[in-house]
Amino acid sequence: MKIAICGGPIHAIAKAKADGYTLGIATVEITMMHHQGMTALTYQNYTPITRLAVNLGGVQVAANSQFENIVQMTDYIKANPGKLKASGSGLNSGWHLNLIGMLDSMGLPPSAVTWVPSEGSSSALMELVSGGIDFTTSSPGEAKSMVDAKMVRNLATMAEKSAGLYKDLPVFQQATGYKYHLATWNALVVPAGTPEEVSQKLTAAMQAVFAQGKLQEFATKQGFEVYPLYGKEMTTFMADEDARYGKLITKIKG
């Protein structure tokens, strides 16, 4: 079977012939953008084959920050709402929603921390080091080079539990008691309506790829976790993510 991987906009995948010969990568944003009025597309326009990579949310501070751990920071935010500033990416982006979800788990509104939009994690981390903001909500992988240079410290990950690449870092919900976790992700997908026997063949092919371990090796070198989910389990996961991000975006809109 000869397969073309489409690297264009995700709407091109949705409109492609549902025969299994055109595949694409859907990112977590497919569960966000329609809530923001940016597109009519949703996860339902695609049939997932497998989840590929997972990028954990996190919390970082500058090396000289007053906060030694995540509990100190959350206690300070509750006692001083509106005083701290954070960044990690653009407005309404995944890392902005990471902050909103964290605050919501603490019983606080989005205004409890001022969000400073940036062009991405690199820009946000530079702003952190220069003292323009108090913390970032980027991933540990994105912060790795600055952590290694001892310019930035990770206070926590937004993992569900200690595991994987960042098992030695504190887990937000375990350390604070606030029930919240978040990770961005991407998935290999085909257009909705692809025959089940075709999607099953593609799933089997990806299971064979994962069994070789090379994809995981590549992903972990980039700082990503790999936790495959297939077929109906992935569809359920995407539906849950869609509902969760919809609620967080509603909180930003007020």
C-alpha positions as CSV (number, residue, x, y, z in Angstrom):
1,M,0.0,0.0,0.0
2,K,1.4,3.4,-1.0
3,I,0.4,6.1,1.4
4,A,0.8,9.8,1.0
5,I,1.2,11.8,4.2
6,C,-0.4,15.2,3.8
7,G,1.5,18.0,5.4
8,G,-0.9,20.8,4.5
9,P,-3.7,22.3,6.5
10,I,-5.7,19.9,8.5
11,H,-8.9,20.8,6.5
12,A,-7.2,19.2,3.5
13,I,-7.3,15.8,5.4
14,A,-11.0,16.2,6.2
15,K,-11.8,16.8,2.6
16,A,-9.6,14.0,1.2
17,K,-11.1,10.8,-0.2
18,A,-11.7,8.4,2.7
19,D,-9.8,5.5,1.2
20,G,-6.9,5.3,3.7
21,Y,-4.3,6.6,1.2
22,T,-4.3,10.1,2.7
23,L,-3.2,10.5,6.3
24,G,-2.5,13.6,8.4
25,I,-1.4,14.8,11.8
26,A,-4.1,16.3,14.0
27,T,-2.9,18.2,17.0
28,V,-4.7,19.0,20.2
29,E,-5.9,22.3,18.7
30,I,-8.6,20.3,16.8
31,T,-10.4,20.1,20.1
32,M,-10.0,23.9,20.8
33,M,-10.4,25.9,17.6
34,H,-14.1,25.4,16.9
35,H,-14.8,26.6,20.5
36,Q,-12.9,29.7,19.6
37,G,-14.8,30.3,16.4
38,M,-11.7,29.7,14.3
39,T,-13.1,26.8,12.2
40,A,-16.1,24.5,11.9
41,L,-13.9,21.5,11.9
42,T,-13.9,19.2,15.0
43,Y,-12.3,15.9,15.9
44,Q,-15.4,14.3,14.5
45,N,-14.2,15.1,11.0
46,Y,-11.5,12.5,11.4
47,T,-11.0,8.9,12.2
48,P,-8.0,8.5,14.5
49,I,-5.5,5.7,13.9
50,T,-3.3,6.3,16.9
51,R,-2.1,9.0,19.3
52,L,1.6,9.7,18.5
53,A,3.3,12.1,21.0
54,V,2.3,13.7,24.3
55,N,3.7,16.9,25.5
56,L,3.2,17.5,29.3
57,G,2.2,20.9,30.6
58,G,4.4,22.2,33.4
59,V,5.3,25.2,35.5
60,Q,8.7,26.9,35.4
61,V,10.3,29.8,37.2
62,A,13.6,31.6,36.9
63,A,16.5,30.2,38.8
64,N,16.4,33.2,41.2
65,S,12.6,33.0,41.8
66,Q,11.3,33.4,45.3
67,F,9.3,30.2,44.8
68,E,11.1,27.0,45.8
69,N,8.3,24.6,45.0
70,I,4.8,24.6,43.5
71,V,3.0,24.7,46.8
72,Q,4.7,28.0,47.7
73,M,3.5,29.4,44.4
74,T,-0.1,28.2,44.6
75,D,-0.4,29.5,48.1
76,Y,1.0,32.9,47.0
77,I,-1.4,33.1,44.1
78,K,-4.4,32.4,46.4
79,A,-3.2,35.0,48.9
80,N,-2.3,37.5,46.2
81,P,-4.7,37.2,43.3
82,G,-3.8,39.3,40.3
83,K,-0.2,40.0,41.4
84,L,1.7,37.4,39.3
85,K,2.2,37.3,35.6
86,A,2.7,34.2,33.4
87,S,3.2,33.2,29.8
88,G,4.0,30.3,27.6
89,S,2.4,30.9,24.3
90,G,-0.3,33.0,22.7
91,L,-3.7,34.0,24.0
92,N,-6.2,31.1,24.2
93,S,-3.4,28.6,23.3
94,G,-2.7,25.3,25.0
95,W,-0.3,26.7,27.5
96,H,-2.7,29.6,28.3
97,L,-5.4,27.0,28.9
98,N,-2.9,25.1,31.1
99,L,-2.9,28.2,33.4
100,I,-6.6,28.6,33.3
101,G,-7.1,24.9,34.2
102,M,-4.6,25.2,37.0
103,L,-6.4,28.2,38.4
104,D,-9.8,26.6,38.1
105,S,-8.6,23.6,40.0
106,M,-7.7,26.0,42.8
107,G,-11.1,27.6,42.8
108,L,-9.7,30.8,41.2
109,P,-10.8,32.8,38.1
110,P,-8.5,33.4,35.1
111,S,-7.8,36.9,36.4
112,A,-6.0,35.5,39.4
113,V,-2.8,35.5,37.2
114,T,-2.2,38.0,34.4
115,W,-1.5,36.2,31.1
116,V,1.2,37.8,28.9
117,P,0.9,36.5,25.3
118,S,4.1,35.4,23.6
119,E,5.1,34.0,20.3
120,G,5.8,30.6,21.9
121,S,7.6,28.9,24.7
122,S,11.1,30.1,23.7
123,S,10.0,33.8,23.8
124,A,8.1,33.2,27.1
125,L,11.1,31.5,28.7
126,M,13.4,34.4,27.6
127,E,10.9,36.8,29.2
128,L,11.0,34.7,32.3
129,V,14.7,34.9,32.6
130,S,14.7,38.6,32.0
131,G,12.2,39.1,34.8
132,G,9.3,40.3,32.7
133,I,7.0,37.5,34.0
134,D,6.9,35.4,37.2
135,F,6.4,31.9,35.7
136,T,5.7,29.9,32.5
137,T,3.3,27.1,31.9
138,S,5.3,25.5,29.1
139,S,6.4,21.9,28.9
140,P,9.5,20.5,30.6
141,G,10.8,19.5,27.2
142,E,10.6,23.1,25.9
143,A,12.4,24.4,29.0
144,K,15.1,21.7,29.0
145,S,17.9,23.8,27.5
146,M,17.4,26.6,30.0
147,V,17.0,24.2,32.9
148,D,20.3,22.5,31.9
149,A,21.9,25.9,31.8
150,K,20.6,26.6,35.3
151,M,18.7,29.6,34.2
152,V,15.2,28.1,34.8
153,R,13.8,25.6,37.3
154,N,10.8,23.2,36.8
155,L,8.4,23.4,39.7
156,A,6.0,20.8,38.5
157,T,4.5,18.8,35.6
158,M,0.9,18.5,34.8
159,A,1.1,14.7,34.5
160,E,-1.6,12.5,35.9
161,K,1.1,10.6,37.9
162,S,4.9,10.3,38.2
163,A,6.1,8.4,35.1
164,G,8.1,8.6,32.0
165,L,10.7,11.2,31.1
166,Y,9.9,13.5,33.9
167,K,9.1,11.1,36.7
168,D,11.6,12.8,38.9
169,L,9.8,16.2,38.8
170,P,6.9,17.0,41.2
171,V,3.4,16.3,39.8
172,F,1.1,19.3,40.3
173,Q,-1.9,17.4,41.6
174,Q,0.1,15.1,43.8
175,A,2.1,18.0,45.4
176,T,-0.7,20.5,45.8
177,G,-3.8,18.3,46.2
178,Y,-5.6,20.2,43.4
179,K,-7.0,17.7,40.9
180,Y,-5.7,18.8,37.5
181,H,-3.6,17.5,34.7
182,L,-2.9,18.5,31.2
183,A,-0.8,17.5,28.2
184,T,-1.0,18.5,24.5
185,W,-0.8,15.7,21.9
186,N,-0.9,14.9,18.3
187,A,-2.5,12.0,16.4
188,L,-2.3,10.2,13.1
189,V,-5.7,10.5,11.5
190,V,-7.6,9.7,8.3
191,P,-10.8,11.4,7.0
192,A,-14.1,10.5,8.8
193,G,-15.9,7.8,6.9
194,T,-12.8,5.7,6.1
195,P,-13.9,2.0,6.0
196,E,-13.3,0.2,9.3
197,E,-11.3,-2.5,7.6
198,V,-8.9,0.1,6.2
199,S,-8.5,1.9,9.5
200,Q,-7.8,-1.4,11.2
201,K,-5.0,-2.2,8.7
202,L,-3.5,1.2,9.4
203,T,-3.8,0.6,13.1
204,A,-2.0,-2.7,12.8
205,A,0.7,-1.0,10.8
206,M,1.2,1.6,13.5
207,Q,1.2,-1.1,16.3
208,A,4.1,-2.7,14.4
209,V,5.9,0.6,14.2
210,F,5.6,1.2,17.9
211,A,6.8,-2.4,18.6
212,Q,10.1,-1.5,16.9
213,G,10.6,1.3,19.4
214,K,12.3,3.8,17.0
215,L,9.4,6.2,17.0
216,Q,9.5,6.4,20.8
217,E,13.2,6.8,20.7
218,F,12.9,9.8,18.4
219,A,10.1,11.4,20.3
220,T,11.8,11.1,23.7
221,K,14.9,12.8,22.3
222,Q,12.7,15.7,21.5
223,G,11.3,15.7,25.0
224,F,7.9,14.1,24.2
225,E,6.2,11.2,25.9
226,V,4.7,8.4,23.8
227,Y,1.5,6.7,25.1
228,P,-0.3,5.1,22.1
229,L,-4.1,5.0,22.0
230,Y,-5.9,3.4,19.1
231,G,-9.3,3.5,17.4
232,K,-12.3,3.9,19.7
233,E,-10.2,4.6,22.8
234,M,-8.6,7.5,20.9
235,T,-12.0,8.7,19.7
236,T,-13.2,8.7,23.3
237,F,-10.1,10.5,24.4
238,M,-10.5,13.2,21.8
239,A,-14.2,13.7,22.8
240,D,-13.2,14.1,26.4
241,E,-10.5,16.6,25.5
242,D,-12.9,18.5,23.4
243,A,-15.3,18.9,26.3
244,R,-12.6,19.8,28.7
245,Y,-11.0,22.5,26.5
246,G,-14.5,23.9,25.7
247,K,-15.1,24.5,29.4
248,L,-11.7,26.2,29.8
249,I,-12.2,28.4,26.8
250,T,-15.7,29.4,28.2
251,K,-14.0,30.5,31.4
252,I,-11.7,32.8,29.4
253,K,-14.6,34.3,27.5
254,G,-16.3,34.9,30.9
